[in-house]
Amino acid sequence: MDRERLMKMASAVRTGGKGSMRRKKKAVHKATTTDDKRLQSTLKRIGVNTIPAIEEVNIFKDDAVIQFLNPKVQASIAANTWVVSGSPQTKKLQDILPGIINQLGPDNLENLRKLAEQFQKQQPPTSAQPTQDDDDDEVPELVAGETFETAAEDSHAS
């Protein structure tokens, strides 16, 4: 085929506007809620039940804790399945440590011991003598009979 003939055929093709053919098939957009519905139907088949009145769920990892505040918790003991849904927050273990000591089991006590050792290594040794940086932050003592105003006037006069 020669170039003129191809150009003539290309100009005859129209992709829109008045007089063009309509689209035969409508594009169907799937909503993201279908995944959630499918998950809920699968969980219902397993036989999960909602566990009410759970204020907090903590999932312990090696160096961090995934914390859910006021989550929706569902469980199926027979299927050994637990579902925790909500907004998670990843925190360091030492950040939430005082409030979760009673939640730590025997397997996490070793992690707590390692954390305590790391914390002791990070703290600098305290010495009896103050360092030079500490002296800079202190307010100097006033000389008897002098005020800031008189010192400022003296510096302006000279």
N, C-alpha and C positions, 0 to 999 in steps of 0.2 A: 504494500500500500504506500502511496505517496503521502507526503506531509500535508498537502492541501486537503485531501480527502479526509484525513484524520482530524484536522482542525474543523472541518465542516460538521463532522459527526459529533465532535466534542461540544460545539456551540449549540447543537440541537438538544443536548441533555440539560435538563433543568432540575434543580434540587429543591425548589420552593417557589412560592409566589402564586399569583392567580392563575388558575388553570392547571396546576400540577396535581398529580395523583396524591391522594391521601395515604397516610401510613395505615397499613392493614392491621398491624398488631400493636397494641398499646404496651409501652414499657412498664412493667410492674416493679415498683421499688419495694423491697422487703424492709420492714421495720426491724429495729434491733431488739424489740420486745419478743420476737419469735424465739430467740435463743433462751431468754429467761423463761418463757412458757414451756419450751421443750425441757429445760432443766427441771422445772417444777413438776412436770408430768412424770419425768423419770424418777424424781425423788418420791413422788406419791406412789409409784409402782413399787419402789423398794420398801415403802412403809415407814417413812420418817414421821416423827411427831415433834411438834414445836415444844420447846422447853421454856416456860415463862420465867420471868423475874431474874434474869441473869444480867448483872450490871456491867461486867467486865470479863473479857477473855484475853489471856496472855499466851502467846505461842513463843516458846523459848528456842532460840537458835544458839549457835556457838558463841557469837559475840554480840548479839542483838536480841531484842524482844519485839515481836509484832503484837501491838495492843489494839484491841477493839473495845470502844466504850459504847455501852448500851446496844449490843449486837442482837440480831435475830438468830437464835440457835435452834437447829433441828437435829434430831438424832434418830438412828435406827440401831439399836443394840444388836439385833439379830444379824444385820448386814455389816456391822462394825463400821458404820458410816456416821460422821459428824459433819454438819454443814454450819459454818459460821459466816453470816453475811452482815455487812456494815462497812463503815469507813475505817480502814486500818491506819495505824501510825507506827512507824519503825523507830524505836528508841534504843539507846544504849542501856545495858543492864544497870550500870551504876546510877543512871538518872532516875530510875523508878524503884531503886533497891529498897528503901525503908518501907514502902507500902506493900511489897510483895514477898517479904521474907516468909510469911506463913504459907505462901503458895508454892514455895520451892520444895521439891521432893528430894529423895535421897540421891537421885542421879544428877541433880543440879547443885548439890552441895559442893561437889568437886569444882564446878565452875565458879562458885562463890568464893572458894578458897583461892583459886587462881586470880580472881579479880581483886581480892584483898591484898595479895602479894604484889600485883601490878600497881595498885593504888599506893602502897607503901614505898615502892621504888620511885614513883613519880614525885612524891613529896620531897622537897629539898630538906636537908637536915637543918634544924633550928639551932642557931648559935646564940650565945649570951650577948655578944657585942653587936650593936646595930650596924648595919651597912651604911655606906655613904648615901645611897638612894633614899634610905629612911630619913636621914637628916635633912634632905632637901625639902621634904614635904611638911616639916614642922614649921610653925610660926615662930619667928625670933622673939626673944623677950624684949620688952620695952625698957629703955633706960629711964630711970626715975627723973621726972621733971620734963621729959620730952614727949611730944605727941607727933602724930603724922603730919599735922598741919604745920607745926613749927619747922619740921625737917624739910618740908616742901618749900616753905618760904625761904629758908636758908639757902637751898640749892638754887632758887630763882634769883636771889640777891647776889650771889657770887658769880 
